[in-house]
Amino acid sequence: MTPLILRILGAVAELGSAVLCWFLGSTLASPLRQDRLFSQNKAQYALLAFLFVPALVLAVVALFWVPPRVSGGGPLPEGRRWRLVLVLVLLAAFLIGLAR
């Protein structure tokens, strides 16, 4: 089994990734609505990269640490459901930020 502390750290990583996905969605909302996504200044692109890269790293950490695993083996079938829930949480956070 994945140690409990790693699962807790994975849940914290998932929360951080969801917050960053929400900020990424809210940052992209205005340029998408005004149809000027590709005509932004360098600072906006830097902000998007600053939000996207850590969100992606934290999401990968969460996807590996939160679902239960067998020692020395692969993920349990229950882990597939957890990973689906985690991905849906990230997608929902991004879409909520985008709709805002």
MARBA-3410 file (N, C-alpha, C, O; in Angstrom, 1 decimal):
100
0.8,-1.2,0.0,0.0,0.0,0.0,0.9,1.2,0.0,2.0,1.2,0.5 ~ 0.3,2.3,-0.6,1.0,3.6,-0.5,0.9,4.1,0.9,-0.2,4.1,1.5 ~ 2.0,4.5,1.5,1.9,5.0,2.9,0.9,6.2,3.0,0.7,7.0,2.1 ~ 0.3,6.3,4.1,-0.8,7.3,4.4,-0.2,8.7,4.2,-0.9,9.5,3.7 ~ 1.0,8.9,4.6,1.6,10.3,4.5,1.7,10.7,3.1,1.5,11.9,2.7
2.1,9.7,2.2,2.2,10.1,0.8,0.8,10.3,0.1,0.7,11.2,-0.7 ~ -0.2,9.6,0.6,-1.5,9.8,0.1,-2.0,11.2,0.6,-2.7,11.9,-0.2 ~ -1.7,11.6,1.8,-2.1,12.9,2.3,-1.4,14.0,1.5,-2.0,15.0,1.1 ~ -0.1,13.8,1.2,0.7,14.8,0.4,0.2,14.8,-1.0,0.1,15.9,-1.6 ~ -0.3,13.7,-1.5,-0.9,13.7,-2.9,-2.2,14.5,-2.9,-2.5,15.1,-3.9
-3.0,14.3,-1.8,-4.2,15.1,-1.8,-4.0,16.6,-1.7,-4.7,17.4,-2.3 ~ -2.9,17.0,-0.9,-2.5,18.4,-0.9,-2.1,18.9,-2.2,-2.4,20.0,-2.7 ~ -1.3,18.0,-2.9,-0.9,18.4,-4.3,-2.0,18.5,-5.2,-2.0,19.4,-6.1 ~ -3.0,17.7,-5.1,-4.2,17.8,-5.9,-5.0,19.1,-5.6,-5.4,19.7,-6.6 ~ -5.1,19.4,-4.4,-5.7,20.7,-4.0,-5.0,21.9,-4.6,-5.6,22.8,-5.2
-3.6,21.9,-4.5,-2.8,22.9,-5.1,-3.0,23.0,-6.6,-3.0,24.0,-7.2 ~ -3.0,21.8,-7.3,-3.2,21.8,-8.7,-4.5,22.3,-9.1,-4.6,22.9,-10.1 ~ -5.6,21.9,-8.4,-6.9,22.4,-8.7,-7.0,23.9,-8.6,-7.6,24.6,-9.4 ~ -6.3,24.5,-7.6,-6.3,26.0,-7.4,-5.6,26.6,-8.6,-6.0,27.6,-9.2 ~ -4.4,26.0,-9.0,-3.7,26.6,-10.1,-4.5,26.4,-11.4,-4.4,27.3,-12.3
-5.2,25.3,-11.6,-6.1,25.1,-12.8,-7.2,26.2,-12.8,-7.5,26.7,-13.9 ~ -7.7,26.5,-11.6,-8.7,27.5,-11.6,-8.2,28.9,-12.0,-8.8,29.6,-12.7 ~ -7.0,29.2,-11.4,-6.4,30.5,-11.8,-6.0,30.5,-13.3,-6.2,31.5,-14.0 ~ -5.6,29.3,-13.8,-5.3,29.3,-15.3,-6.5,29.5,-16.1,-6.5,30.2,-17.1 ~ -7.6,28.9,-15.7,-8.9,29.1,-16.4,-9.3,30.6,-16.3,-9.8,31.1,-17.3
-9.2,31.2,-15.2,-9.7,32.6,-15.1,-8.7,33.5,-15.8,-9.2,34.6,-16.2 ~ -7.5,33.1,-15.9,-6.5,34.0,-16.7,-6.8,33.9,-18.2,-6.6,34.8,-18.9 ~ -7.2,32.7,-18.6,-7.5,32.5,-20.1,-8.9,33.0,-20.5,-9.1,33.2,-21.7 ~ -9.8,33.2,-19.5,-11.1,33.6,-19.8,-11.2,34.9,-20.6,-11.9,34.9,-21.6 ~ -10.6,35.9,-20.1,-10.7,37.2,-20.8,-10.1,37.2,-22.2,-10.8,37.7,-23.1
-8.9,36.7,-22.4,-8.4,36.7,-23.8,-9.2,35.8,-24.8,-9.4,36.1,-25.9 ~ -9.8,34.7,-24.2,-10.7,33.9,-25.1,-11.9,34.6,-25.5,-12.4,34.5,-26.6 ~ -12.5,35.3,-24.5,-13.8,36.0,-24.8,-13.6,37.2,-25.8,-14.4,37.5,-26.6 ~ -12.4,37.8,-25.7,-12.1,38.9,-26.6,-11.4,38.5,-27.9,-11.0,39.4,-28.7 ~ -11.2,37.2,-28.1,-10.6,36.7,-29.3,-9.2,37.2,-29.5,-8.9,37.5,-30.7
-8.4,37.3,-28.5,-7.1,37.8,-28.6,-6.1,36.9,-27.8,-5.2,37.4,-27.2 ~ -6.3,35.6,-27.9,-5.5,34.7,-27.2,-4.0,34.7,-27.7,-3.1,34.6,-26.9 ~ -3.8,34.8,-29.0,-2.5,34.8,-29.5,-1.9,36.1,-29.7,-0.8,36.2,-30.3 ~ -2.5,37.2,-29.3,-1.9,38.5,-29.4,-1.7,39.2,-28.0,-2.0,40.4,-27.8 ~ -1.2,38.4,-27.1,-0.9,38.9,-25.8,0.5,39.3,-25.7,1.3,39.0,-26.5
0.8,40.1,-24.6,2.2,40.4,-24.4,3.0,39.3,-23.7,2.4,38.3,-23.3 ~ 4.3,39.4,-23.6,5.1,38.4,-23.1,4.8,38.1,-21.6,4.9,36.9,-21.2 ~ 4.4,39.1,-20.9,4.1,38.9,-19.4,2.9,37.9,-19.3,2.9,37.1,-18.4 ~ 1.9,38.0,-20.2,0.7,37.1,-20.1,1.1,35.7,-20.4,0.7,34.7,-19.7 ~ 2.0,35.5,-21.4,2.5,34.1,-21.7,3.3,33.6,-20.6,3.2,32.4,-20.3
4.1,34.4,-19.9,4.9,34.0,-18.8,4.0,33.6,-17.6,4.2,32.6,-17.0 ~ 2.9,34.3,-17.4,1.9,34.0,-16.4,1.3,32.6,-16.7,1.1,31.8,-15.8 ~ 0.9,32.4,-17.9,0.3,31.1,-18.3,1.2,30.0,-18.1,0.8,28.9,-17.6 ~ 2.5,30.1,-18.4,3.5,29.1,-18.2,3.7,28.9,-16.7,3.8,27.7,-16.3 ~ 3.7,30.0,-16.0,3.9,29.9,-14.5,2.7,29.1,-13.9,3.0,28.4,-12.9
1.5,29.3,-14.4,0.4,28.6,-13.8,0.3,27.1,-14.3,0.0,26.2,-13.6 ~ 0.6,26.9,-15.6,0.4,25.6,-16.2,1.5,24.6,-15.7,1.1,23.4,-15.4 ~ 2.7,24.9,-15.7,3.8,24.0,-15.4,3.6,23.4,-13.9,3.6,22.2,-13.8 ~ 3.5,24.3,-12.9,3.3,23.7,-11.6,2.0,23.0,-11.4,2.0,22.0,-10.7 ~ 0.9,23.4,-12.1,-0.3,22.7,-12.0,-0.2,21.3,-12.6,-0.7,20.3,-12.0
0.6,21.2,-13.7,0.8,19.9,-14.3,1.7,19.0,-13.4,1.4,17.8,-13.3 ~ 2.7,19.5,-12.8,3.6,18.7,-11.9,2.8,18.2,-10.7,2.9,17.1,-10.3 ~ 2.0,19.1,-10.1,1.3,18.7,-8.9,0.2,17.7,-9.3,-0.1,16.8,-8.5 ~ -0.4,17.8,-10.5,-1.4,16.8,-10.9,-0.8,15.5,-11.1,-1.4,14.5,-10.7 ~ 0.4,15.4,-11.6,1.1,14.1,-11.8,1.4,13.5,-10.4,1.3,12.3,-10.2
1.9,14.3,-9.5,2.2,13.9,-8.2,1.0,13.3,-7.5,1.0,12.2,-6.9 ~ -0.1,14.0,-7.6,-1.4,13.6,-7.0,-1.9,12.3,-7.7,-2.4,11.4,-7.0 ~ -1.8,12.2,-9.0,-2.2,11.0,-9.7,-1.4,9.7,-9.3,-1.9,8.6,-9.4 ~ -0.2,9.9,-8.9,0.6,8.7,-8.5,0.5,8.5,-7.0,0.7,7.3,-6.6 ~ 0.3,9.4,-6.2,0.3,9.2,-4.7,-1.1,9.0,-4.1,-1.1,8.3,-3.1
-2.1,9.5,-4.6,-3.4,9.4,-4.0,-4.0,8.0,-4.1,-4.4,7.4,-3.1 ~ -4.1,7.4,-5.3,-4.7,6.1,-5.4,-3.9,5.0,-4.7,-2.7,5.1,-4.7 ~ -4.6,4.1,-4.0,-3.9,3.0,-3.3,-3.2,2.1,-4.3,-3.6,1.9,-5.4 ~ -2.0,1.6,-3.9,-1.2,0.7,-4.7,-0.8,-0.5,-3.8,-0.7,-0.4,-2.6 ~ -0.6,-1.6,-4.4,-0.1,-2.8,-3.7,1.4,-2.7,-3.7,2.1,-2.2,-4.6
2.0,-3.1,-2.5,3.5,-3.0,-2.4,4.1,-3.9,-3.5,3.9,-5.1,-3.6 ~ 5.0,-3.2,-4.3,5.7,-4.0,-5.3,4.8,-4.3,-6.5,5.3,-5.0,-7.4 ~ 3.6,-3.8,-6.6,2.8,-4.1,-7.7,2.2,-2.8,-8.3,2.5,-1.7,-7.9 ~ 1.2,-3.0,-9.2,0.6,-1.9,-9.8,-0.6,-1.4,-9.0,-0.8,-1.8,-7.9 ~ -1.3,-0.5,-9.6,-2.4,0.1,-8.9,-3.6,-0.9,-8.7,-3.8,-1.8,-9.6
-4.4,-0.7,-7.7,-5.6,-1.5,-7.5,-6.7,-1.0,-8.4,-6.6,0.1,-8.9 ~ -7.7,-1.8,-8.6,-8.8,-1.3,-9.4,-9.5,-0.1,-8.8,-10.0,0.7,-9.6 ~ -9.5,0.0,-7.5,-10.0,1.2,-6.9,-9.2,2.4,-7.3,-9.8,3.5,-7.3 ~ -8.0,2.3,-7.6,-7.1,3.4,-8.0,-7.6,4.0,-9.3,-7.4,5.2,-9.5 ~ -8.1,3.2,-10.2,-8.6,3.8,-11.4,-9.8,4.7,-11.2,-9.8,5.8,-11.9
-10.6,4.4,-10.3,-11.7,5.3,-10.0,-11.2,6.6,-9.3,-11.7,7.7,-9.6 ~ -10.2,6.5,-8.4,-9.6,7.7,-7.8,-9.0,8.6,-8.8,-9.1,9.8,-8.8 ~ -8.2,8.0,-9.8,-7.6,8.8,-10.8,-8.6,9.5,-11.6,-8.4,10.7,-12.0 ~ -9.7,8.8,-12.0,-10.8,9.5,-12.7,-11.4,10.6,-12.0,-11.6,11.7,-12.5 ~ -11.6,10.5,-10.7,-12.2,11.5,-9.8,-11.2,12.7,-9.8,-11.6,13.9,-9.9
-9.9,12.4,-9.6,-8.9,13.5,-9.6,-8.8,14.3,-10.9,-8.8,15.5,-10.9 ~ -8.9,13.6,-12.0,-8.9,14.3,-13.3,-10.1,15.1,-13.5,-10.1,16.2,-14.0 ~ -11.3,14.6,-13.1,-12.5,15.4,-13.2,-12.5,16.6,-12.3,-13.0,17.6,-12.6 ~ -11.9,16.5,-11.1,-11.8,17.6,-10.2,-10.9,18.7,-10.9,-11.3,19.9,-10.8 ~ -9.8,18.3,-11.5,-8.9,19.3,-12.2,-9.7,19.9,-13.3,-9.6,21.1,-13.6
-10.3,19.1,-14.1,-11.1,19.7,-15.2,-12.2,20.6,-14.8,-12.4,21.7,-15.4 ~ -12.9,20.2,-13.7,-14.0,21.1,-13.2,-13.4,22.4,-12.7,-14.0,23.5,-12.9 ~ -12.3,22.4,-12.0,-11.6,23.6,-11.5,-11.2,24.5,-12.7,-11.4,25.7,-12.6 ~ -10.7,23.9,-13.7,-10.3,24.7,-14.9,-11.6,25.3,-15.6,-11.5,26.5,-15.9 ~ -12.6,24.5,-15.7,-13.8,25.0,-16.4,-14.5,26.1,-15.5,-15.1,27.0,-16.1
-14.5,25.9,-14.2,-15.1,27.0,-13.3,-14.3,28.3,-13.5,-14.9,29.3,-13.5 ~ -13.0,28.2,-13.5,-12.2,29.4,-13.7,-12.4,30.0,-15.0,-12.5,31.2,-15.2 ~ -12.6,29.2,-16.1,-12.9,29.7,-17.4,-14.2,30.3,-17.5,-14.4,31.3,-18.3 ~ -15.2,29.8,-16.8,-16.6,30.4,-16.9,-16.7,31.7,-16.1,-17.7,32.4,-16.3 ~ -15.8,31.9,-15.2,-15.9,33.0,-14.3,-15.7,34.3,-15.0,-15.7,35.4,-14.4
END
